[in-house]
Amino acid sequence: MEDQNLDELQRACYLSKENSRLYEAYYEEKRKVNDLGKECEKLKKRINELEKNELTTLLLNGREKLSWITLSSITQFTMTCMI
């Protein structure tokens, strides 16, 4: 009877250790998922910043080209009037 109690105690101890190990692994993976979520948010913000910067650059370049075209048109008009 004592051997049976000892075996049950050893099995319970083993299961407790195994359960503890599984919980540790679970929470470690959960932490990794949270870290990946935070990294994902940082990358989304960075992408938005880059897109915003690219749009700003395109707008500025577009204005510059428009100004150049307008200046060129005025110059041509002025030269036409002078002739």
C-alpha positions in Angstrom: 0.0 0.0 0.0 2.8 2.3 0.9 4.5 1.6 -2.5 1.2 2.5 -4.3 1.0 5.8 -2.4 4.6 6.6 -3.3 3.9 5.8 -7.0 0.9 8.1 -6.9 2.9 10.8 -5.2 5.7 10.5 -7.8 3.2 10.6 -10.7 1.5 13.7 -9.2 4.9 15.3 -8.8 5.8 14.5 -12.4 2.5 15.8 -13.6 2.9 19.0 -11.6 6.4 19.6 -13.0 5.1 18.9 -16.6 2.1 21.2 -16.0 4.5 23.9 -14.8 6.7 23.5 -17.8 3.7 23.7 -20.2 2.5 26.9 -18.5 6.0 28.4 -18.8 6.1 27.5 -22.5 2.6 28.9 -23.0 3.4 32.2 -21.4 6.7 32.5 -23.3 4.9 32.0 -26.6 2.2 34.5 -25.5 4.9 37.0 -24.7 6.4 36.4 -28.2 3.0 37.0 -29.8 2.6 40.3 -27.8 6.1 41.4 -28.9 5.3 40.6 -32.5 2.1 42.6 -32.2 4.0 45.6 -30.8 6.6 45.3 -33.6 3.8 45.1 -36.2 2.3 48.3 -34.8 5.7 50.0 -35.1 6.1 48.9 -38.7 2.6 50.1 -39.6 3.4 53.5 -38.1 6.7 53.6 -40.1 4.9 52.6 -43.3 2.4 55.4 -42.7 5.2 57.9 -42.1 7.0 56.8 -45.3 3.8 57.0 -47.3 3.1 60.4 -46.0 6.6 61.6 -46.8 6.3 60.1 -50.3 3.0 61.9 -50.9 4.4 65.1 -49.6 7.4 64.7 -51.9 5.1 64.0 -54.9 3.0 67.0 -54.1 6.0 69.3 -53.9 7.5 67.9 -57.1 4.1 68.3 -58.8 3.9 71.9 -57.7 7.5 72.5 -58.9 6.6 71.0 -62.3 3.4 73.0 -62.4 5.3 76.2 -61.6 7.9 75.4 -64.3 5.1 74.7 -66.9 3.4 78.0 -65.9 6.6 79.9 -66.1 7.4 78.4 -69.4 3.9 79.2 -70.7 4.3 82.8 -69.5 7.7 83.1 -71.2 6.3 81.7 -74.5 3.3 84.1 -74.3 5.5 87.0 -73.6 7.8 86.1 -76.5 4.8 85.7 -78.8 3.5 89.1 -77.8 6.9 90.7 -78.5 7.0 89.4 -82.0 
